[in-house]
């Protein structure tokens, strides 16, 4: 809606790519000749991609990570909007992607009926088919010479076997994808039997049930599942924030504010980093060991002079992920306002 025509899109993207050459990071005096050539190659690759390969179909946002010297090229269609920005740095700029976590990306959507069985994965705002399992079940009254009761038992056996097979596909995908959120689209008539066919492991990952027209397209199915994803996200956010409030209130395993949170992240103590979406401020990073802090000066570990970075949230995200923690951007709750929008739940 912001950039409706190809010409408008080209103008917008070219303006962003032009910023790379003008950025201070791309013209740092300490860059080697090879690194400067690598940046030029990245700029050329970006231009070629958007001129010849880019497809905006279905994506609400887009990101690219590229570093030719490291053979890195990762184009990412996104399920939500992100700010227009380019970054040239030693590390990947991850924080804009955090706000998309929990919005349903990667969710498994199961569409099941007496004959229909389809599994979709939610990617970049689109449902991509993973499994199709449709079985031809005879009509209820097309029994020929069979008795009605015998024929009905035959049909129900076919339906039972079909639902069991779809459930087995779900179990397999839940294990393969390591526990994605699952939404099931089924009629009230089908739900009890299909729910009974699911393994206990798969049931634990089901976050909602809904129904849709038997011939609904993936785009129509998406409209049915989006409210369930948003409801789940709200419940998860409330549960997480209340846990943080309880720990912080009794001086338990929680950090509040920039200084304590960055220190805990650098020490590998952050289990879950929390920050309000859109909040940020400068922070400092040690170029030698990577430790981060809310104030500049010498690194407390090796004495190296720390360097200022404008993206404090990104530094916190990197440290958290590097030590095996997870991150969550708050969209609804404002409980972190009194501590400058950032905090964490800690391992110890």
KESESE-265315 format. One line per field, with one value per residue (C-alpha): x, y, z. Coordinates in steps of 0.1 Angstrom, whole numbers, padded with zeros to 4 digits. Each point is the difference from the previous one (the first is absolute). Example, Ala and Ser with C-alpha at 12.3 -4.5 7.8 and 13.67 -1.06 7.14 Angstrom:
REM residues 2
X [0123	0014]
Y [-0045	0034]
Z [0078	-0007]
END
This chain:
REM residues 348
X [0000	0029	0019	-0027	0019	0032	0015	-0007	0015	0031	0005	-0004	0024	0026	0000	0007	0029	0015	0003	0025	0027	-0007	0001	0029	0004	0007	0027	0017	0038	0008	-0017	0024	-0001	-0016	-0028	-0007	-0002	-0023	-0024	0000	-0008	-0028	-0015	0001	-0016	-0028	-0007	0000	-0024	-0026	0003	-0003	-0011	-0020	-0037	-0021	-0030	-0016	0028	-0008	0037	0034	0035	0034	0032	0030	0037	0018	0033	-0017	-0021	-0032	-0032	-0033	-0031	-0029	-0037	-0017	-0034	-0001	0013	0035	0017	0018	0036	0035	0028	0037	0016	0020	-0031	-0035	-0028	-0026	-0021	-0027	-0007	-0007	-0034	-0011	0006	-0032	-0022	-0004	0030	0007	-0034	-0014	-0036	-0019	-0031	-0019	-0033	-0016	0019	0023	0034	0025	0028	0013	0029	-0004	0029	0002	-0037	-0008	-0011	0024	-0013	0021	-0022	-0031	-0020	-0034	-0018	-0030	-0027	-0032	-0033	-0021	-0029	0019	-0001	-0010	-0009	0015	-0023	-0002	0015	0029	0007	-0001	0026	0022	-0002	0008	0030	0014	-0005	0016	0030	0003	-0001	0026	0023	-0003	0007	0031	0012	-0006	0020	0029	0000	-0001	0030	0018	-0006	0008	-0034	-0016	-0033	-0028	-0035	-0026	-0027	-0028	-0038	-0016	-0010	0036	0018	-0006	0013	0030	0009	0000	0023	0027	0029	0003	0031	-0019	-0029	0024	0008	-0036	-0008	-0034	-0028	-0022	-0022	-0002	-0018	0010	0014	0018	0032	0032	-0006	-0035	0014	0024	-0028	-0015	0033	0014	-0024	0012	0036	-0005	-0019	0027	0027	-0019	-0003	0036	0011	-0021	0013	0036	-0003	-0018	0029	0025	-0019	-0001	0037	0010	-0024	0018	0035	0001	0013	-0008	0018	-0016	0014	0029	0030	-0010	-0015	0030	0023	-0021	-0001	0038	0004	-0022	-0026	-0030	-0026	-0026	0007	-0030	-0003	-0028	-0003	0014	0021	0038	0030	0038	0022	0037	0017	0036	0015	0023	-0022	-0035	-0012	-0027	-0008	-0024	0029	0033	0036	0024	-0013	0000	0013	0030	0004	-0007	-0018	-0036	-0017	-0033	-0028	-0034	-0019	0000	-0028	0019	0030	-0022	-0017	0034	0014	-0032	-0001	0037	-0004	-0031	-0027	-0031	-0016	-0035	-0011	-0031	-0028	-0029	0014	0018	0013	0036	-0007	0015	0033	0005	-0017	0024	0004	0007	-0008	0033	0014	0019]
Y [0000	0023	-0009	-0012	0001	-0016	0034	0013	-0031	0003	0036	-0010	-0029	0019	0028	-0025	-0017	0034	0006	-0029	0018	0032	-0017	0006	-0037	-0007	0027	-0008	0006	-0033	-0020	-0021	0002	-0034	0011	0031	-0021	-0024	0029	0011	-0036	-0001	0032	-0013	-0033	0018	0021	-0030	-0019	0028	0006	-0037	-0024	0017	-0011	0019	-0023	-0005	0015	0029	0008	-0012	-0003	-0010	-0010	0000	-0002	-0012	-0006	-0025	-0015	0012	0008	-0004	0017	-0001	0007	0011	-0004	0036	0035	0010	0035	0011	-0002	-0011	-0010	-0006	-0017	-0029	-0019	-0006	0025	-0022	0021	0010	-0037	-0005	0018	-0027	-0028	-0014	0015	-0035	-0004	-0037	-0011	-0033	0002	-0032	-0001	-0033	-0014	-0034	-0001	0031	0001	0028	0014	0035	0020	0037	0018	0037	0005	-0029	-0036	-0024	-0036	-0026	-0031	-0008	-0031	-0002	-0033	-0008	-0012	-0013	0019	-0010	-0014	-0016	-0035	-0022	-0034	0006	0003	0035	-0008	-0020	0027	0028	-0019	-0003	0037	0009	-0024	0018	0034	-0013	-0013	0033	0022	-0023	0004	0038	-0001	-0020	0027	0026	-0020	-0003	0037	0010	-0021	0012	0037	-0004	0010	0027	0016	-0020	0012	-0025	0009	-0026	-0003	-0006	-0034	-0009	0015	-0026	-0029	0018	0014	-0035	-0012	0026	-0010	0017	0018	0015	0010	0020	0023	0006	0036	0002	-0016	0017	-0010	0012	-0007	-0034	0016	0029	0012	0006	0037	-0005	-0025	0027	0023	-0027	-0007	0035	0008	-0032	0009	0035	-0013	-0025	0027	0022	-0028	-0009	0037	0004	-0032	0010	0035	-0011	-0025	0029	0023	-0027	-0007	0037	0008	-0024	0007	-0034	-0013	0031	0031	0034	0029	0003	-0003	-0032	-0016	0005	-0012	-0031	-0006	0003	-0025	-0026	0002	0011	-0027	0023	0036	0023	0034	0023	0000	0032	0009	0004	0021	0000	-0024	-0010	-0031	-0013	-0006	-0026	-0023	0012	0009	0027	0027	0030	0024	0005	-0003	-0029	-0036	-0015	-0033	0010	0038	0006	0033	-0007	0013	0018	-0017	0017	-0033	-0010	-0025	-0018	-0004	-0015	-0023	-0013	-0006	-0018	-0023	-0007	-0014	-0021	0023	0011	0034	0015	0035	0012	0014	0004	0003	0031	-0013	0008	0037	0009	-0018	0015	-0028	-0028	-0029	-0037	-0033	-0015	-0035	0009]
Z [0000	0006	-0032	-0024	-0034	-0012	-0008	0035	0015	-0021	0012	0036	-0002	-0020	0025	0028	-0019	-0008	0038	0003	-0019	0020	0034	0023	0006	-0036	-0001	0033	-0003	0016	-0027	-0021	-0038	-0001	0023	-0020	-0032	0019	0008	-0037	-0010	0025	-0014	-0036	0011	0017	-0031	-0022	0024	0001	-0037	-0011	0027	0027	0004	0024	-0003	0034	0021	0024	0005	-0013	0014	-0015	0018	-0023	0003	-0031	0019	0022	-0028	0018	-0019	0018	-0015	0025	-0010	0032	0016	0013	-0007	0010	-0001	-0032	0010	-0011	0023	-0008	0030	0013	0011	-0014	0009	0017	0023	-0026	-0005	0037	-0002	-0024	0024	0014	-0027	-0015	-0022	-0004	0014	-0013	-0012	-0004	-0022	0006	-0010	-0008	-0033	0002	0017	-0006	0020	-0006	0015	0005	-0017	-0007	0003	-0023	0005	-0017	-0005	0018	-0002	-0021	0010	-0017	-0001	-0020	0024	-0016	0005	0030	-0021	-0030	0016	-0030	0013	0035	0030	0013	0034	-0016	-0025	0026	0021	-0031	-0007	0037	-0001	-0031	0017	0032	-0019	-0019	0031	0017	-0030	0000	0038	-0007	-0025	0027	0026	-0025	-0008	0036	0007	-0031	0006	0037	0015	-0022	0010	-0016	-0010	-0012	-0024	0003	0003	0033	-0013	-0008	0029	0028	-0020	-0015	0034	0014	-0028	0008	0022	0034	-0013	-0030	0023	0022	-0029	-0012	0008	-0016	-0020	-0026	-0030	-0036	-0032	-0014	-0032	0017	-0017	0020	0000	0014	0026	0011	0009	0023	0018	0005	0030	0017	-0004	0013	0030	0008	-0003	0024	0025	-0003	0004	0031	0015	-0007	0014	0032	0006	-0005	0024	0026	-0002	-0001	0029	0023	-0014	-0014	-0034	-0020	-0013	-0006	-0020	-0024	0023	0018	-0031	-0022	0027	0005	-0038	-0002	0029	-0017	0027	-0021	-0005	-0017	-0011	0000	-0016	-0012	-0037	-0014	0030	-0004	0011	-0006	0019	-0001	-0012	0005	-0034	0015	0020	-0010	0036	0000	0025	0004	0005	-0018	0014	0003	-0003	0035	-0013	-0022	0003	-0037	-0007	-0007	-0032	-0001	-0020	-0007	0001	0037	-0004	-0028	0023	0027	-0025	-0013	0034	0011	-0030	0001	0035	-0009	0013	-0018	-0007	0000	-0012	0020	-0021	0025	0035	0012	0033	-0010	-0004	0034	-0008	-0035	-0018	0006	0025	0001	0018	0012	0003	0032]
END
